[in-house]
């Protein structure tokens, strides 16, 4: 029995998916990031064990897969009529719960379920779990083998998905649906990111004689002004716009009577498809060296993530859009200003689309919640997408609309 069992029992619903999601929310899976799991940030172990037990009890082959010490992935599957496979991938971990009063006590109001992870991304996990259970209970196998990877560490360093991909071997994946809160809109593109520390060198001195020193904070102000006011030269993507950069942290000073001789700041550079993280960092190094010759160095990046740009005619995209149109929903693809595991999956040659119930605006907030109607619908849409992967299925993406990857689709570009 999970924690807060009484609260779960109070979630009155006509559908099992609501109860599954409520159970998932009761189990804390706050990421410990680079630290060892602890009481406040236990990581994914307990949740992973629950998912394996729930799926196994419903005839789904499921097992833990070690991603990090004490932080497993879950890998589950339902055999299909073909050796080819479709990947359903989402994450087990959540961000921290600062400011929340009862983050793991699921509460339903106005057909929305509240709690940490409800939108990001336990709603997608619940939808994938129920979809697999329905497939396992069916007398007819799905047209392709369906693999669920519920991974660790997505909220920090995406080591869970990398561990899964390393162990996947030569599995022939036709594509992947990556479960994240997209409001049931298919996301085929998103930004990447590179973050690094910039170090500025001046000359320290006594604050009573500032003319004899070179204030590193003053030099840093020039660097900040350059970074914030001059946008990078980057190709414009039809769904994402252009790349961006901003300063997110600054530190300097030794004492109130010392002119600082050094200053450091962190830069967040968002990339679009066509840009490589290391290349744009090299360009920034050269740019700042021209601004302050010999005074600026940039450390190796502490975050490197890649952009996503899945072709509109990828099989998984056309299958999902077909399912959406059949359900009477908008099928235009979207671009997203945040990163996901999809880019790592795509980098190994598996076309990926980001899709799931919930709104990204609700993720990571103190009142995180998800529309239960979207969660229920997501199960049917995932199953319809899998069915659309059958040979001969009519997935003509132009049959009912003329959306093309030319900027006429949704542009969800809050950060560009």
Beta strands, then each sheet from edge to edge (+ up, - down):
strand 1: 61-68
strand 2: 71-78
strand 3: 85-91
strand 4: 107-109
strand 5: 112-114
strand 6: 145-151
strand 7: 173-178
strand 8: 187-190
strand 9: 192-201
strand 10: 205-206
strand 11: 244-252
strand 12: 258-259
strand 13: 262-271
strand 14: 296-298
strand 15: 303-305
strand 16: 308-309
strand 17: 334-336
strand 18: 352-354
strand 19: 369-371
strand 20: 410-411
sheet 1: 1+ 2- 6+ 3+ 7+ 18+
sheet 2: 4+ 5- 19+
sheet 3: 16+ 8- 17- 20-
sheet 4: 11+ 13- 9+ 14-
sheet 5: 11+ 13- 9+ 15-
sheet 6: 10+ 12-
end
